[in-house]
Amino acid sequence: RDQPRSRGLGDVYKRQEYFKLRDGNKLPVIALGPGAVVRKEVLPYAHLSSNPIVKIGQKVVNKLIYEKESLVFINNVARGINLGFELIDNSAAYGSSQLVRMAILKSNRRREELFLTTRVSNTAQREHRVRDEFFSTLKAFDTNYVDLLQFHWPVTDIYVETWKEIIKLQQEGYVKTIGVANCNIHHLETLYNETGVMPSLNQFECHPLFTQKELVDYCNEHGIQIEAYTPIARADTRMTRLPLMKRMAEKYKKTIVQIVIRWHIQNGRIPIVGARHKKNQMADLDVFDFNLTDDELKAIDAININSRLRYDPDNCDFSIL
């Protein structure tokens, strides 16, 4: 990203804002999504070797790299929390729950001041281990509740059963808010028709190149809070090179990324940002001192070219997600 022109962080933390949900709870208007620590194979073909020393060497080197990457993850999340992020997006599918806990311990914030998310993995859905996985996540977080529980994807023929388990966990007091991810309108209507409980939140891909207007309108009309992943379209040049975006950035003395984050927030959506470096984390939080006009919001809406950058929940192989 280009270098942010920031007024400093003094007011950012004080001005953290929240959206009130249909269940009466609240969530911060921006989330930090650190994702997973990717296990890198330095010697990817070593397992084919007949030499035991090569195989052992592979395991040792890969472990050391994973430990190093894990430490980077912890430091980045802890810094993000200290800078002002309160909503931490996470999924059991990432295998990072314990690292998130370690980041919280390293930060200067208490768990009660933060909003922790977890999602049911597709594997747990298929294997009917929703509760087991959830309590393993609680243990990894070292907490007795989460602020938001979702399923990661609406796995065909299983997601309704998963939703029922999520409802039970909320009824038992382990979860404050229950929601879903990657659900289209027909998924949401099926969940409500089968259980009588509408999700309080739906997380899905949404950005200026793929605004998902019909789904967004449906969620807004039914009081379903939206979380947007891939919120800045991975800084796609089809968006960042537009004169429109450059003019707005110059007008407000912000980066294009900050303009897009502000567009989400003013439209009532929670953007999940993946900033790892300090300057980007600071910039992503530095979006509370300006407001886009109605015409500017509409102009960004009009950028839409229906370009999906991630998986389509109605046309994907859930076994690889």
N, C-alpha and C positions, 0 to 999 in steps of 0.2 A: 504494500500500500504506500501511497505517498505520505510524506511527513505531515503529521497533523499540526495544525496551528491552534494551540490550546491556550486558554487563559489561565491554566494551572488547575490543580485538582481541588483546591480548597472548598469550593461550593458544590462539587459533584456529589460527594458522599452525603452532604446535608440534604441534597435535593433528590435523593432516591424517591421514586414515586411508585404507586401500587395500583393494580386493578382489583376491584372487588368482584368476586365470583358469585355465581348463582347460589352457591351453598353458604354464602355469608363469609367465607374465608377471603383472604387477599393473597396476591402474589406480586412480586416486583415486576416492573414493566420491561425489564431486560434480564436475560439469563446468560450465564457462562456455561458453555458446553464443551468441556475438555476432551470428550470422546474416550478413546481407548489407547492404551500403550501397545503399539504394534510390535509383535515379536519378529525381529529380523533374523533371517538365516544367513550368517556370514559364509558358511560352507554348505550351501544347499544340497550338494550331492555327496556329502561325507557319509551319509547313512548307507550309501551304496558300496562304500569301501569295505574290504575284508580286514583292514587293519584296525584293531581295536583302539589303538592310540589316536587315530584320526577321528573316530567316533566320539571318544571321550573329549578330545580337544574341541570338537564341534559343540558339545553340550556345555563345556566350561565357558567358551567364548560367547556363545549365545546367551548364557545366563548373565554374564558380566554386562553385556550390552543391554539386556532387559533391565537389570538393576540400575544402570546408568540412566536409561530412558525413564524409568519409574521415578527416580529422584528429580529429574527435570519436570516431569508431570506434577509431582507434589509441590515443587517450588513455584511453578507457574500458577497452579490453582490457589495456593496460599497467598501469593502476591495479588492475584485477582480479588480474592476475598478482602484483603487488607485495603485494596484500592476502592472497594465499594460494591462489588458484586455480592448479592445475597441469595439469589436463586441459582442453584447448581443443578444442571441437567445431567442425568446419568441413567444408565440402563444396565440391568444384570447381564445383558449380552456383551457389554464392553469388558467385563471382568476387572473393573477399576474401582469398585466400591471401597475396598480397604485403602486404596491410595487416596481417595477423596477424604476418608476419615483422617488419614495422616496429614493431609493438607489442612484440614480444619484445625487439628491440634497444633500445627505449626503457625497458623494465622493468629491474629489477635482478637478473633471473634468467638463467641460462644455458640454452640450448636443451636441454642434456642433463638439466636438472632438470625439464623439462616433458614433457607427453605430448600429442603432436600427432595430430589425427585429420583424415583427409580421406575423402570419399566420391566414387565414380564418378557423374557426372551421367547423367541419362537420355539426354541428347543424345549423349554419348560412347558409351553402350551401343548406341543405335540405329545410330550411324555406325561402330561397331566401332573406336573410337579409345580404348579403355580404357588401353592402355600410353602412347600419346602424351599423353593428358590427365594421366595420373599423373606422368610425368616433367616435364611443364610445371608441375605443382603442386610437385614437389620443387624445381624451379628457383625458383619464386616464394617458397617457404618458405626457400630457401637452406640446404637440408639434404640429406643423402644417405640418409635413411630417415624413415619415419613410424612412430609407435607403433601406430596403428590405421588400417586401410583397410577400407572397407565399400563396397557399392553403395548408392545413395540410395533406389531403389525397385526391386522385383522386376518389371522391365519384361517384359511377356508375351512368351514365346517367345525371350527374349534373356538373361534373368538367369542361367541356368545357364552359358552361354558366358562371361558376365562373371565369374561365380564362379571358373571355371577360370583366367581371366587373373589374378584376384586371388591364387589359390593359387600360380601361377607367380611372381608378384612377391614373395611371401613366401619361396618356395624360393630365389629369387635373392638374398635378403638385404636387400631394400629395405623390408620391412615386418615389424614384430615380431608384431602380432596382426591376424588377419583376422576380419571380422565382416560383418554385413548390417544392413539397416534396413528397417522396414516389412514384415517377413515374417510371415505367418501359419504355422500348423503345416504345412499342405500344402506351402508353399514350402520350409520347412526340411527336410522329409522328402524332397522332390525333390532338393534340393542334395546331401543325404547319399547318396541312392540313386544319383545320377549320378556322384558324384566320390569317395565314401567319406570325405569331409572334412566334418565338422559345424562350422558357424561357432562361434567362441568367444564371440560377442556378437551380440545382436539389439537394435536400437534401434527403439522404437515408442511410439505414444501411450499413456500410462498415467497416470491420476490418480484421485482419489477418486470422480469421477463416471463414470469409465470404467476399471474395474480390470482388464479383460481376464483374468479369473481362469484360464480354460482355457489361454490362451497362456502366461501367467505360470507356471502349474504345469508345463506342458510344458518350458519353458526351464529351470526349476529342476531338473526330473527328469533332464534331459539335460546338465546342467552348462553351460548357455549363459547367460553374464552378460547381464543386462538393463540397457539404458539407457532412461530414460523421458524422452520429450520432451513438451512442454506439461504439465510435471509438477504445476503448481499450478492446472491447469484454467483458465488465464487469469483467475484470481481470480474465477471465476464466482460470482455471488451465491447460486446454488442450493447452493453449498458454504459460502461465507463467512458467510452469515446463519444457519447452523445453530447452535442453542444448544449442541450437542455440541462444535463446534469452538471456540466462544467460551469454553466452560468449560475446555477443555484449555489454550487460550492463557492464560487467567487463572491457572490452576493453575501452569503452568511459567514464567509471566512472559515469554512469547514471543508473537510474532505468529502468526496462523493460517497464514501462508505458511511460517514456520519449523516449525510443527507438521507440515505436509504434507511438507516436505523431510525431516524426521526420520523420518516414516512410511515414505518411500521407502527411506532408508538402512537402517533397521532391518529392512526386508523384503529387503535385499540388492540393491536396485536403485540405479543411478547416475542421479540427477536432473540433467537438463541445464537450467540456469537461464539466463535471458537478461538478468540484471540489468545495467543500464547506469550507474545513478547510484551514487555511493559508499555512501550509507547502505544501499541495497538489497544491494549486493555484500557489505558488512560483515555485514548481517543474515543473508544466505544462508549465510555461512560460520560464523555463530555458532550452530551446531546440535550441538555436540559435548559440551555440558555437562549434558545431561539425556537420559533414556530414557523413552519411552512404555511403559506396561504392556502386557502381552499383551491384556488386555481392551480397552484403548484402540486398539491396532492393529486388533483385530477390529471395533471400532465404526466406525473409519474405513473399513475394507473394506466394511462394510455400507451405506455411503452410496451405493454404486454404483447408477446408474440407466441404465447402458449408453448414456451420452450421448457419442458421438464428436464431438469438436470439429474434427478435421482430416480429411484424406482417407482413404477406405477403400481399401486396396491391392487389394481384390478387386472394386472397383467405382469406378474413376476413370479419367480421361483422362491417361495418363502423358505425353502430348505437351505438356501445359501445366505440368508440374512440373519 
